[in-house]
Amino acid sequence: MSTKISPLINPNELLELHASQKIILIDARAGIGAEENYKKEHLKAARYVDLNHDLATITTEPANGGRHPLPSLDKFSKTLSKLGIQPSSHIVIYDDKNVSNAAARFWWMLRAAGHEKVQVLNGGLQAAVKSGFPISSEIEHFDTVENYPIKEWQLGLADIDQVETARNNDEFIVIDVRDKNRFDGLTEPLDLIAGHIPGATNVPFSENLDENGFYHVAEILAKKYTEILGSVKPENTIVHCGSGVTACHTLLAMDYAGIPIPKLYVGSWSEWSRNDRPMATKENN
């Protein structure tokens, strides 16, 4: 029987694996200039994945699925083929925002597709460089493979109506991982309206990290989330953020803590706030 792989890998462990050439390394940086930054400098042998083009299907109407809705299974299968990923591949993903950019999102998508051998680099790009991992500006050459077989998303997903039901039910918990100012409606840099889903619990993803930008040890995270969930079952837990990307940071943290991965509300605040649903701020929660 195979042993479950940790969702996190530390820089020194990555160095050992890199030397063995038995991994596929993925650069999942996102945001303005991300691909150009990858071309200028990336961890040696890393292949680039694009959040907007590969890990989502962006539409003109975020009210239907949010700003980063999941791609179709067929599209995701082709993305994995393009990256040379097979079911047996050992994948390590990194970004430059302490996993909150798109590394955790890609990790969740691979796990949801049934892929087990996938890890995220704890501390991200900066930690790897600091540890002495070789960097490169060369074009990385690799072979594509046959389309990855994906039949369904195997991890839990919640839609907007399920969130509506859950937020008013004591047997459920809806966790919003955005920072407190966005949750309280004091600022909103990305979506049209500031605030949060009434009844949601704010647990900023940044609380998953220590002062050095690494995930807290599993025992600390387990204690934290066990207390937050209380008597609520993991399958009755729904996690969201602004557009279903950063929420995966917390899903990874909970998996690392040994807690079954809760449901992801991909549409998140970007969908909820555009659908004439109840909304709250710090003043009217």
Secondary structure by P-SEA (a helix, b strand, c coil): ccccccccccaaaaaaaaaaccbbbbbbccccaaaaaaaacccccbbbbbccccccccccccccccccccccaaaaaaaaaaaccccccbbbbbccccccccaaaaaaaaaaacccccccccccaaaaaaacccccccbbbbbbcccccccccccccccaaaaaaaaacccbbbbbcccccccccccccccccccccccbbbbbcccccccccccccaaaaaaaaaaaacccccccbbbbcccccaaaaaaaaaaaacccccccccccaaaaaaccccccccccc
